[in-house]
Amino acid sequence: MSKVRVMQTKPVVLTVLCLATLVQVGCGKGTAGDQPPAVSANTGTVSSAPAAASSAPSVKLTSGQLGAIKLAPAQVYKFPVEREAVGSVSFADDPAIIQAESTLVGAAASYDLTRKELARVKALGDANGIAQKELEQATSDEQTAAANLRAARDAVRVFGKSDAQINQMISTGQIERPPSERSATRWVVANALESDAPLFHAGQNAAISVLAFPDKVFDGVISEVYSIVDPNSHRVTLRIQADDPKNELKSGMLANVLIQIQQPASSVGVPEKGVVREGDGTMTVWVTTDRANFVQRMVKIGLRENGNVQILEGLQPNEQVVTDGAIFLDNILQAPPSD
């Protein structure tokens, strides 16, 4: 299960502004001779010669300083594409679903009765002069029952039941539970972000964790995606069947759920300590070709899994990259020149 860690962040180093009123040439606009020389100090050698706008910052380390970092070729990892939901372990049968389905069966029976009564009154009226009031009452009862049936169908449809399943319940007058939905089954009812609603569907795998068993993950499968979004929390409800062979899950337990919405993505990854969040919010890594000169490179990150960060742009497989100690190189780059 994915665990998100806080990305290390580099402190912002303030630069000294040049006073344009005291010099004829503004900051950073002088010639090559106006630039300060390269600085060698205990913190390493920082390249400070003028460079083109496309040149990346670089640092040269001494052999002794190499012990402060770790290097490895950039590798390809599989990053699960998941979404998170939170909820709780529920009853074997969701009381809300049971109530809706029971109401549906009752409404269908009531509609069938009033429909037959209306037909009887109409038949008697044609032959025996039934009072208009009785005919109007039977018509009203039939219309009310029909409206109640439509509402009951909509209520059951909210819980993800298809029209075929609804028609089956109406025609048989019974609520059948498949073997996978009987009382021995454990369920988790979880809520996910409204924006993620289009990503979920029945049959997707889920990983369930509860506070009572912090080191254990229960496998699950989405059984139903409710077809409405809560207007207050703006979350969609998922009903997840949990695999609990030892009957460890108890109704009411808080549950965190990770739903796999597609197959894991294969991508270049770097350990978290190899990625630095710069002061302006950009992400950078350090690469080298000779294990002495290191170039800072801006990257675009994605998913995180097992301590690794997915690199979407800016790094190729097998490039030699700093996997631990990237912040050390950033500090060297930003260290003020020594006299």
C-alpha positions, 0 to 999 in steps of 0.5 A: 500500500502506498505511503506518502512521505514529506519531500525534503525541501531546500532552504531558499538562499537570499541573493544580494541585489546590485545598486543600479544607481552606483554602477553603470552595468546592472546585476548579471549583465556584465561581461565575462571578465566582470564575473567572480571567479570559480570558488573552491572551498571545503564544501566543494567547487561551484561552477560560476563562469557565465553560461547560456540560459540553457546551462544547468547548475553544477557542482564538483565534489572532492573524493572525500565528499563523495562519502556524503552521498549515494549513487545508483543508476535510475531504475524502472519501477512499477507504480500502482495507480490508486485512489484513496477512500475512507469509511468503515466496516459495515453490516453483512447486509447494508440496512439502507439497501435492505430497506430500499429493496423491501420498499420496492417489493411492497410498492410493486405489490401495492401497484399491482393491487390498485391496477387490478382494482381499477380494472374491476371498477371500470368493468363494473361501471360499464355494465352496472353503472358504478358511481363516478366517485368510486371510479375516481377513487380507484384511479387516484389509488392506482396513480399514487401506487404507480408514483410510489413504485417509480420512487422505489425503483429510483431509490434502489437504482441509487445503490447500483442495482440494474433495471434487470435486477429491479425487474427480477425483484418485482416479478418474483416479489423476493430479494435474492442474495447471491452466495457472495453477499450472504451474512458471512461476508464482510463489507466496507462502505467507503467514501471517495472524492467526487472528482474520482467518481468516474474512475470507479466501477464494480470489480476493481481491487481494493486494499483495506487497512484498519486501526486494530490491525495496523500491519495487515492489509485485507483484500477487497473488491468493489461490489457497487458504486452508488449512483449519487454523490452526497451534496454536503460532503461531495463524495461518492459511496463505494460498497466493497466486499472484504476478504476476512477468513478469520472474521477479524473485521468488526462492524463499525471499525474505521477503514482506509481503502486504496482502490487500484483504478488501472494496471500499475504504471512502469516508470523511472523512479528515484528514492525520495532522498534523491529528490529535492523540492526547491524554494520555488516549488520545482523538483530537482535531482542530481546526475553525473557521468564521471562520479565527480561532476554533478549537474542539477536537473529539473524533473516532473514527479508523479506517484510514490510507492515504497519510498520511491518517487516516479519521475515523469520527465527529466530523467532516463533509465540507467542515468547515474543519479544521486539517490541519497544526499541530494540536499547536500549538493543543493547546499553546496550550490547555494553556499556563499563564496568564501574570501 
